[in-house]
Amino acid sequence: MRVFRTPAERFAGLPGYAFAPRYCDVAVEDETFQMHYVDEGSGERGVALLVHGMPTWAYLYRRMIPPLAAAGFRCIAPDHIGFGRSDKVLDDSWYTIEHHSLALRSLVERLDLERVTLVCQDWGGPIGLRQAADMPGRFERLVIMNTWLHHEGFEYTEAARRWQSLWQAGGPMVELQGCGLVMQTYLASFPRGRAEPLTANEALLAYEAPFPDREAKAGPRRFPLSIPIDGQNPGVASEGQRCWEALLGWRKPVHFIWGSADQIFSEAWGRQWAAHFPQSTFDALEAGHFLQETHGEEIVAILLERIAGERTPVTGR
């Protein structure tokens, strides 16, 4: 199996990202890979596990890590295999949601993370929430942002269907493979909070940094094709259903923080999901899908306020 490691110099000087790299060998079936993660903060208040999706990496959480660490959390922000500083398997067929889930589980177990606040968005939802479903004793609360779990009756929006179609054979993203371009377009389209915005060139450099060529982008191009739309990816669908059912019994705190302008995962869907948990809170921000990029500080402020007001005991599932 061919594995590529992005040269460190490609990450030099990225704006707002001065975190020391950390690495852990994670097991996926009979293979071992090097997974990169950020590790910042004392952990007096437990762990904040910050799980990204596509086409991003731990860089997306750079605005949230300092205030969370200042509040006493140990921030663990991993890069999925195929993303960021983590190993990149140069074989498209390796990239399944099952493999991503096993890699994250291995990281959680090898770092022996406890008292975890899961913060997840995009594909970080299905991959991160599976950890809470399978290892609920390690997790204290869930923070869910602009994501989903596939389950019976879930309706994919037209925006989600268009996004997937761009990556199908013959679609425009097949050759373009523009991770940085995706983020450039996003930042040009959505209002920012208090964050100092990236310039178009900075966004391009930061989100293209992990990928010197098309071959290295196997991970990003497989995520859209893993969406279980219209009977595709039945394994992803069944695993989503299992986790959905398991988490319906979640009785610990759960906070939804949503970018209300997201066309892929709408605010209406977020509120519908939150309604399944009587102890949940829901906060909407004037943001789009990648709300960590534009509203990182605001997300942390909301989260800390919600944690301060929790009445649900952090026990049980």
Steps between C-alpha positions, in 0.01 A plus 500: 500500500642836398482771767603864459604741775472867412830684551497718812606810307163513326343590837749771591363847567129425469308793652368441850640148524808470722408177681771240552434185298434175688477151353346170602522161330142387443382154401255441217433130458848351437673827406657775711504865395639820644219735602574864577316687772517833681527465879460827691376585848515367855191280499371617839151501350550191290573449132352683202525259205467715187416290195511649150343394173566565132702669346653639820745393770585607857577848365122559494496500883789746549264779618331272756804332655649799689179607682407139579849437637481823701174374649674185628436247224763277347437551128565199279449582131597206279548491124320206343723262308535659156477855637722764657829367637373142532610218273336496158425164349545528122218260419149638465339169594652509850289801598183377662308650790565176687877549470475863612290392799746227598791744477329753729405227746863388507612856578246538782607169652876550461485848653255358758270800467240536776249770598469586132293780353453398136489793257413384150399641163453367144644143474632554852140433604457139384862416585507678837150408615578134439764527771242633746255227400761225545693639800245717685688475829786708357272789396341769717311701240438543127535822301347452157549749218369478142517126451273198498460132572337301223182330619169384364302795370792743471458721192813624323471857378545597139823675604634171640406321181668766286814485715529124456435522126800732458727212608343225289675375187495784250423761765701825514670422831648173374785683333494832685528343847494848654498470879634853531258621233206361698605703804574811293147483359351447845680798652389721214137398551431519872523775761768482765472544871778661698765295319772669299420360153743303292580653165414293196866410457540404867195272480639336190841442659363374834257247360724387214805469728448129575476410130791566264330315213182329386614155613523616860132605495352152509351567843312818406363362175362187670299679770229638266468162330439336840169680559220239512263675260233289323635163608868579446745384768264267688765432764520871585121514512466203734776626730333841511170337591667300778664808651182704461303243698774463763522875557125549531557372852766764575416666832812713553524858374474564126537843343422584139677806354395556141594713203154612392596577138618145426318361197631145547395454863226752563410666827162327479674163495722598793198603706317182406797294621533697823134439578579131560693598815296670773823621667643654182568864421499658154679817391503636145772724358492708184748270335522227241627144503855566627401713797825424686687700235287811529360482856746296707514740794123541508453120502725467803323784684163335439630160602653621826176678589299187426734284707465743791124457482490122477267323739532153351732282711802383299426133570358203313479493121 
